[in-house]
């Protein structure tokens, strides 16, 4: 299994970056996990536009799905329009997106996933759990070829994520807030220390921090996570490739 970071911005992208999105690959199957602004441009650095096999969207906040729209155009406005590909997302996300562009069904087949459900996409078995966020949000455990990638999506600290990530080869975890932000805002996101604590509780082999608020110090966030997690800690950057 291979993880490619297409975008790592929390809320919006830093200069030259992109909002959240990832390409997960195994046995020739290409899975786009979250489609934040700018991730479609970066997707094309790794695969052709029509090589994509399926999409998974964790939740209906704009920084995780807006590039569904330009990808819709790329698939539909062709002489050889290909058939729709599966779009897995929490219930209501597809309808929410279709309010802006009602023809999305020409490019995507809606596959609603209740948080807590397990589904398959090509070689991937994907278990989900509800995350601590204002809208229904899928935390994910993605398994293929004997390897496991866990993904927090957006979430405050919660027990479900530690259980979902148990023994994962890699935990891709949001660390949106700094510690001051965590104290004054609702716990709908984590800081670096909290992400490290989840990774330690889960017994994950490695931790990658993502969705860091663009004005926060990324290296400070990494150090906070490393202070409580004994494994390697990496900050996600566009173009980062990791083989699991």
Rosetta blueprint (number, residue, H / E / L):
1 X L
2 X E
3 X E
4 X E
5 X E
6 X E
7 X E
8 X L
9 X E
10 X E
11 X L
12 X L
13 X L
14 X L
15 X L
16 X L
17 X L
18 X L
19 X E
20 X L
21 X E
22 X E
23 X E
24 X E
25 X E
26 X E
27 X L
28 X L
29 X E
30 X E
31 X E
32 X E
33 X E
34 X E
35 X E
36 X L
37 X L
38 X L
39 X H
40 X H
41 X H
42 X H
43 X H
44 X L
45 X L
46 X L
47 X L
48 X L
49 X H
50 X H
51 X H
52 X L
53 X L
54 X E
55 X E
56 X E
57 X E
58 X L
59 X L
60 X L
61 X L
62 X H
63 X H
64 X H
65 X L
66 X L
67 X L
68 X H
69 X H
70 X H
71 X H
72 X H
73 X H
74 X H
75 X H
76 X H
77 X L
78 X L
79 X L
80 X L
81 X L
82 X L
83 X L
84 X L
85 X E
86 X E
87 X E
88 X E
89 X E
90 X L
91 X L
92 X L
93 X H
94 X H
95 X H
96 X H
97 X H
98 X H
99 X L
100 X L
101 X L
102 X L
103 X L
104 X H
105 X H
106 X H
107 X L
108 X E
109 X E
110 X E
111 X E
112 X E
113 X L
114 X L
115 X L
116 X L
117 X L
118 X E
119 X E
120 X E
121 X E
122 X L
123 X L
124 X E
125 X E
126 X E
127 X E
128 X E
129 X E
130 X E
131 X L
132 X E
133 X L
134 X L
135 X L
136 X L
137 X L
138 X E
139 X E
140 X E
141 X E
142 X E
143 X E
144 X E
145 X L
146 X L
147 X E
148 X E
149 X E
150 X E
151 X E
152 X L
153 X L
154 X L
155 X L
156 X E
157 X L
158 X L
159 X H
160 X H
161 X H
162 X H
163 X H
164 X H
165 X L
166 X L
167 X L
168 X L
169 X L
170 X E
171 X E
172 X E
173 X E
174 X E
175 X L
176 X L
177 X E
178 X L
179 X H
180 X H
181 X H
182 X H
183 X H
184 X H
185 X L
186 X L
187 X L
188 X L
189 X L
190 X L
191 X E
192 X H
193 X H
194 X H
195 X H
196 X H
197 X H
198 X H
199 X H
200 X H
201 X H
202 X H
203 X L
204 X L
205 X L
206 X E
207 X E
208 X E
209 X E
210 X E
211 X L
212 X E
213 X E
214 X L
215 X L
216 X L
217 X L
218 X H
219 X H
220 X H
221 X H
222 X H
223 X H
224 X H
225 X H
226 X H
227 X L
228 X L
229 X L
230 X L
231 X L
232 X E
233 X E
234 X E
235 X E
236 X L
237 X L
238 X L
239 X L
240 X L
241 X E
242 X E
243 X E
244 X L
